Amino acid sequence: MKEEWKKVFQLFWSFFKIGPVTFGGGYAMIPLIEKEVVHKKNWVKSEDLTDVFAIAGTIPGAIAVNAATFIGHRIAGIRGAIAATLGTLLPTFIIVLVLCGLLSSFQENPYVESAFFGIRAATVALIVYAGIKIARTSLLDKATFTLALSMVLAMLIFHWHPIFVIFLGALLGILIIKIKEKLGMIVRFEKNEEKEIENKAYSVKKQVGM
């Protein structure tokens, strides 16, 4: 029981540290969440985290809060979900309360305007980085790459609604898998990391002349 509550507190504290950088609707938190729960804590695998973000993006609410709730529940059940969600929301709530009282006084301050100018640019970089990290575990072959590129172009050119894109992606994913199975092609749902490691090791040996 003591270990369970310890893990609940760890979940709260981990997301409490990440919460203050919830710029850009929470997408900026994705690389920080991955670093914390995958690399530092080893709570989930990178591929599983990609699935969590995919689900979190398909339901109402900020993706960071949704992802935190999913991760917390996966690690420590209902208590973990509550702890992770509170850890994500509490810092933002406190910051907003403080800013509400200060922003009206400092809104025209050139230093404040300059700071937000830089923050917005940095947020774009974080979102792009998060997209690249997700792409590494989601774009498994030519089919998934073509599907992702098509959805991006559709949103840019035709301004499709994100919900429509998500459901269309799900339907096309099912269709692609069925076609591959009919053609007897190999179906992969995640990258073969062991094979990649073997290929890298072989390349290194070849370079050193072993």
C-alpha positions in Angstrom: 0.0 0.0 0.0 2.8 2.4 0.9 4.5 1.7 -2.5 1.3 2.4 -4.3 0.9 5.8 -2.7 4.5 6.5 -3.4 3.9 5.9 -7.1 0.8 8.1 -7.0 2.9 10.9 -5.5 5.6 10.4 -8.1 3.0 10.7 -10.8 1.7 13.9 -9.3 5.1 15.4 -9.0 6.3 14.3 -12.4 3.3 16.0 -14.1 3.4 19.0 -11.8 6.9 19.7 -13.0 5.8 19.4 -16.6 2.6 21.4 -16.2 4.0 24.9 -16.4 5.1 24.4 -20.0 1.6 23.7 -21.3 2.0 26.2 -24.1 0.4 25.6 -27.5 -2.6 23.6 -26.2 -0.4 21.0 -24.5 1.4 19.8 -27.5 4.6 21.3 -26.2 4.4 18.9 -23.3 4.7 15.8 -25.4 8.5 15.6 -25.6 8.7 16.4 -21.9 6.2 13.7 -21.0 8.1 11.2 -23.1 11.4 12.1 -21.4 9.8 11.8 -18.0 7.7 8.6 -18.3 9.7 6.7 -20.9 13.4 7.5 -20.4 13.6 8.6 -16.7 10.9 6.5 -15.0 10.6 3.7 -17.5 6.8 3.5 -16.8 5.7 2.9 -20.4 7.4 2.1 -23.8 7.8 4.8 -26.5 5.4 2.9 -28.8 2.7 2.7 -26.1 3.1 6.4 -25.4 2.5 7.1 -29.1 -0.8 5.2 -28.8 -1.7 7.2 -25.7 -1.2 10.5 -27.6 -3.2 9.2 -30.5 -6.1 8.4 -28.2 -5.7 11.6 -26.2 -6.0 13.6 -29.4 -9.2 12.0 -30.5 -11.3 13.0 -27.5 -12.4 16.4 -26.2 -10.0 18.4 -24.0 -6.3 19.3 -24.0 -4.1 16.5 -25.3 -1.6 17.0 -22.4 -4.4 16.6 -19.7 -5.9 13.6 -21.5 -2.5 11.9 -22.0 -1.7 12.5 -18.3 -5.0 10.9 -17.2 -4.4 7.9 -19.5 -0.8 7.4 -18.3 -1.7 7.9 -14.6 -4.5 5.3 -14.9 -2.2 2.9 -16.7 0.4 3.1 -13.9 -1.6 3.4 -10.7 -5.3 3.0 -11.6 -7.9 5.7 -10.7 -5.7 7.3 -8.0 -2.9 7.5 -10.5 -5.2 9.1 -13.1 -6.4 11.7 -10.6 -2.9 12.5 -9.4 -1.5 12.9 -12.9 -4.4 15.1 -14.0 -4.1 17.3 -10.9 -0.4 17.5 -11.4 -0.9 18.7 -14.9 -3.7 21.2 -14.1 -2.6 22.7 -10.8 0.5 24.6 -12.0 -1.4 26.1 -15.0 -4.3 27.1 -12.7 -1.9 28.9 -10.3 0.0 30.6 -13.1 -3.3 31.8 -14.7 -4.5 33.2 -11.4 -1.2 35.2 -10.9 -1.2 36.4 -14.5 -4.8 37.6 -14.3 -3.7 40.0 -11.7 -0.4 41.1 -13.3 -1.0 41.0 -17.0 -3.3 44.1 -17.1 -0.5 46.1 -15.5 2.4 44.8 -17.6 0.6 44.0 -20.9 2.1 47.0 -22.7 5.6 46.5 -21.2 8.1 45.9 -24.0 10.0 43.3 -22.1 6.8 41.3 -21.5 5.8 41.5 -25.2 9.4 40.5 -26.2 9.2 37.5 -23.8 5.9 36.2 -25.3 7.4 36.8 -28.8 10.2 34.3 -27.9 7.9 31.9 -26.0 5.6 31.5 -29.1 8.5 30.8 -31.3 10.0 28.3 -28.9 6.6 26.6 -28.5 6.5 26.0 -32.3 9.9 24.3 -32.0 8.6 22.0 -29.2 5.5 21.1 -31.2 7.6 20.2 -34.3 9.9 18.2 -32.1 7.0 16.3 -30.6 5.7 15.6 -34.2 9.0 14.2 -35.2 9.2 12.0 -32.2 5.7 10.6 -32.8 6.5 10.1 -36.5 9.4 7.9 -35.7 7.2 5.3 -34.0 4.1 5.9 -36.2 5.4 6.1 -39.8 6.3 2.4 -40.2 6.3 2.1 -44.0 5.3 3.8 -47.2 1.6 3.3 -46.5 1.6 5.1 -43.2 3.9 7.9 -44.5 1.6 8.5 -47.5 -1.5 8.5 -45.2 0.1 11.0 -42.9 1.2 13.3 -45.7 -2.2 13.1 -47.3 -3.9 14.1 -44.1 -1.6 17.1 -43.6 -2.3 18.3 -47.2 -6.0 17.8 -46.8 -6.0 20.0 -43.7 -3.8 22.6 -45.3 -5.7 22.8 -48.6 -9.3 21.8 -47.8 -9.3 22.8 -44.1 -10.7 19.5 -43.0 -11.9 19.3 -39.4 -9.4 17.4 -37.1 -12.2 15.1 -35.9 -13.0 14.1 -39.5 -9.2 13.6 -40.2 -8.9 11.3 -37.1 -11.9 9.1 -38.0 -10.9 9.0 -41.7 -7.4 8.0 -40.7 -8.8 5.1 -38.5 -11.0 3.9 -41.4 -8.1 4.1 -43.9 -5.8 2.3 -41.4 -8.2 -0.6 -41.2 -8.6 -0.7 -45.0 -4.8 -0.6 -45.5 -4.3 -3.5 -43.1 -7.0 -5.6 -44.8 -5.5 -5.0 -48.2 -2.1 -6.0 -47.0 -3.5 -9.2 -45.4 -5.3 -10.0 -48.7 -2.0 -9.5 -50.6 -0.1 -11.6 -48.2 2.1 -8.7 -47.2 3.8 -8.4 -43.8 1.8 -6.2 -41.4 3.8 -4.3 -38.8 2.2 -2.4 -35.9 5.5 -1.1 -34.5 9.1 -0.7 -35.5 11.4 -3.7 -35.2 13.9 -2.1 -32.8 16.0 -5.3 -32.4 16.4 -5.5 -36.2 17.4 -1.8 -36.3 20.0 -2.3 -33.6 21.4 -5.3 -35.5 21.7 -3.3 -38.7 23.4 -0.5 -36.9 25.9 -2.9 -35.3 26.6 -4.5 -38.6 27.3 -1.1 -40.2 29.7 -0.2 -37.4 31.6 -3.4 -37.8 31.8 -2.9 -41.6 33.2 0.6 -41.1 36.0 -0.6 -38.7 36.8 -3.5 -41.0 35.7 -6.3 -38.7 
